[in-house]
Amino acid sequence: MRNDILLALNSFCEEKLAYYAKNRNFDYGQPHNNVSALSPYINRRILSENEVIKVALKNHKIGKIEKFIQEVFWRTYWRGWLELHPWVYKHVNDETCQGTIPKKTGIKCFDHWTEELIETGYLHNHARMWYASIWIFTLNKPWESGANFFKRNLLDWCPASNTLGWRWVAGIQTIGKPYIAKADNIKLFTKNRFHPINQLNEKPMSVKNEESTREAIKFNPPRTLNFENHDNVGLVLNKNDLSLNKSFEAKKIPFECGIYIEEGKKSSKSVVVNSFEDRIMDETISKTPGVKVFYNYNQLVDWARNYKLNKLIFPYETTGNEILNKRELIEKLKEAQIAPFFLMRDWDRHAFPFANKGFFPFKKKIPYLLKVNNLT
Ligand SMILES: Cc1cc2nc3c(=O)[nH]c(=O)nc-3n(C[C@H](O)[C@H](O)[C@H](O)COP(=O)(O)OP(=O)(O)OC[C@H]3O[C@@H](n4cnc5c(N)ncnc54)[C@H](O)[C@@H]3O)c2cc1C
């Protein structure tokens, strides 16, 4: 799997990346060759952001692929922003409308995108923007229910990019600046596939922002990890990060490896998402020699105990991505006298402090972030 994705990244960088800035806004329909379609893999860190940009820079001068680099950083920025404003996710996650499929609307493009999303688990970025805008301003549905519909069906679902993408369209992220889907813009950027003339509300009222605009919390960087010679290290991969073992291997740190599979959430995901995730997990397991698989906390704790692990490392869990940072597991580990360590990748550690305001000031830090991540 990882090798196939690396091949796909390489061929995207060799063949398509030079035209990305010019082409990326066009939704030509499946198979969406003008964009990378890598988000389901970056999201689970089957490929890390660092690897993606490294391959891109191997093929191109930095000035020629600025747009692509910025897009990769958009996800980092959203994740950091949500980490500093965690109550915003709690609000959408508390919503009761859990991803109901919208009925046929008669707006051809919208109905098409509903089907595309359900069947493939993917929508082009521009289509996500139009779709969310039509949902909110033409169909007058709450943005939270749309975010939950995406949550159920997107292969790349990310609590930060999805919640904040919907808020941005609604005009409550960049306050008072909603994104308005316009028929002529859809016609242009779908190359005449759709033209919903006179079907869209192109002059909507702003959505009310029910939440207070509270200040960002201060970023408290989690501890960094130091290894001693006598350490018996266990690393537990999960869908938040399926390649952290590669960086341990690169640093020649000996470790026992496990993988945690979260079965309980399956009913909240579509069949397409569940089978994609099963396939990814199966392939990760088959390509990771000696890995132990856990389906519940007891299996994980027994393994840590049996192997006498004194450093048990989990990928850091950002807001909305909690899998192992749960009281029940922490208590069980405490009983077994094992202290878990949630390891934040340097990529996030460096970037998150700058995600407290808008993307514009964050963007100015990209040259610095590339440098501290040894990419320039
Ligand atoms: C309403 C709405 C909901 C969204 N929900 C999600 C989501 O749940 N998960 C998700 O990963 N993205 C989400 N996005 C962002 C974006 O649409 C996808 O990341 C992008 O379409 C993924 O396709 P790609 O890999 O072909 O992107 P490419 O154009 O090839 O970009 C390369 C990488 O950059 C990152 N990226 C690109 N555009 C964005 C963006 N606008 N925001 C954040 N990261 C970006 C992704 O990691 C992507 O793989 C949402 C956008 C909107 C408007």
The ligand as a Tripos MOL2 file, in Angstrom:
@<TRIPOS>MOLECULE
LIG
   53    58     1     0     0
SMALL
NO_CHARGES

@<TRIPOS>ATOM
      1 C1        -16.5710   21.9490    3.1020 C.3       1 LIG1
      2 C2        -15.2020   21.3160    2.9990 C.ar      1 LIG1
      3 C3        -14.9260   20.1460    3.6990 C.ar      1 LIG1
      4 C4        -13.6470   19.5660    3.6300 C.ar      1 LIG1
      5 N1        -13.3990   18.4200    4.3480 N.ar      1 LIG1
      6 C5        -12.1570   17.8800    4.3330 C.ar      1 LIG1
      7 C6        -11.8590   16.7180    5.1130 C.ar      1 LIG1
      8 O1        -12.7030   16.1880    5.8500 O.2       1 LIG1
      9 N2        -10.6080   16.1990    5.0220 N.ar      1 LIG1
     10 C7         -9.6210   16.7630    4.2430 C.ar      1 LIG1
     11 O2         -8.4900   16.2370    4.2090 O.2       1 LIG1
     12 N3         -9.8810   17.8770    3.5360 N.ar      1 LIG1
     13 C8        -11.1030   18.4470    3.5510 C.ar      1 LIG1
     14 N4        -11.3590   19.5740    2.8010 N.ar      1 LIG1
     15 C9        -10.2440   20.2080    2.0920 C.3       1 LIG1
     16 C10       -10.0110   19.7780    0.6300 C.3       1 LIG1
     17 O3        -11.1980   19.8010   -0.0770 O.3       1 LIG1
     18 C11        -9.3500   18.3900    0.5230 C.3       1 LIG1
     19 O4         -8.2180   18.2940    1.3740 O.3       1 LIG1
     20 C12        -8.8810   18.1370   -0.9140 C.3       1 LIG1
     21 O5         -9.9480   18.2620   -1.7990 O.3       1 LIG1
     22 C13        -8.2610   16.7730   -1.0000 C.3       1 LIG1
     23 O6         -8.0380   16.3900   -2.3230 O.3       1 LIG1
     24 P1         -6.5950   16.1720   -2.9190 P.3       1 LIG1
     25 O7         -5.8080   15.2370   -2.0570 O.co2     1 LIG1
     26 O8         -6.7640   15.7870   -4.3380 O.co2     1 LIG1
     27 O9         -5.9660   17.6330   -2.7980 O.3       1 LIG1
     28 P2         -4.7610   18.3370   -3.5400 P.3       1 LIG1
     29 O10        -5.2960   19.5340   -4.2450 O.co2     1 LIG1
     30 O11        -3.9700   17.3840   -4.3400 O.co2     1 LIG1
     31 O12        -3.8890   18.9040   -2.3160 O.3       1 LIG1
     32 C14        -2.8010   18.1860   -1.7440 C.3       1 LIG1
     33 C15        -3.0590   18.0210   -0.2520 C.3       1 LIG1
     34 O13        -3.1640   19.2890    0.3940 O.3       1 LIG1
     35 C16        -4.1650   19.2410    1.4270 C.3       1 LIG1
     36 N5         -5.2580   20.1790    1.0630 N.ar      1 LIG1
     37 C17        -5.5860   20.6140   -0.1640 C.ar      1 LIG1
     38 N6         -6.5880   21.5220   -0.1060 N.ar      1 LIG1
     39 C18        -6.8990   21.6490    1.2030 C.ar      1 LIG1
     40 C19        -7.8610   22.4370    1.9310 C.ar      1 LIG1
     41 N7         -8.6790   23.2970    1.3310 N.pl3     1 LIG1
     42 N8         -7.9230   22.2800    3.2830 N.ar      1 LIG1
     43 C20        -7.1000   21.4230    3.9170 C.ar      1 LIG1
     44 N9         -6.1680   20.6790    3.2760 N.ar      1 LIG1
     45 C21        -6.0620   20.7810    1.9440 C.ar      1 LIG1
     46 C22        -4.6740   17.8060    1.4780 C.3       1 LIG1
     47 O14        -3.9550   17.0860    2.4620 O.3       1 LIG1
     48 C23        -4.3650   17.3050    0.0740 C.3       1 LIG1
     49 O15        -4.2110   15.9220   -0.0120 O.3       1 LIG1
     50 C24       -12.6300   20.1780    2.8380 C.ar      1 LIG1
     51 C25       -12.9240   21.3540    2.1250 C.ar      1 LIG1
     52 C26       -14.1860   21.9100    2.2030 C.ar      1 LIG1
     53 C27       -14.4770   23.1630    1.4280 C.3       1 LIG1
@<TRIPOS>BOND
     1     1     2 1
     2     2     3 ar
     3     2    52 ar
     4     3     4 ar
     5     4     5 ar
     6     4    50 ar
     7     5     6 ar
     8     6     7 ar
     9     6    13 1
    10     7     8 2
    11     7     9 ar
    12     9    10 ar
    13    10    11 2
    14    10    12 ar
    15    12    13 ar
    16    13    14 ar
    17    14    15 1
    18    14    50 ar
    19    15    16 1
    20    16    17 1
    21    16    18 1
    22    18    19 1
    23    18    20 1
    24    20    21 1
    25    20    22 1
    26    22    23 1
    27    23    24 1
    28    24    25 2
    29    24    26 1
    30    24    27 1
    31    27    28 1
    32    28    29 2
    33    28    30 1
    34    28    31 1
    35    31    32 1
    36    32    33 1
    37    33    34 1
    38    33    48 1
    39    34    35 1
    40    35    36 1
    41    35    46 1
    42    36    37 ar
    43    36    45 ar
    44    37    38 ar
    45    38    39 ar
    46    39    40 ar
    47    39    45 ar
    48    40    41 1
    49    40    42 ar
    50    42    43 ar
    51    43    44 ar
    52    44    45 ar
    53    46    47 1
    54    46    48 1
    55    48    49 1
    56    50    51 ar
    57    51    52 ar
    58    52    53 1
@<TRIPOS>SUBSTRUCTURE
     1 LIG1         1 GROUP 0 **** ****
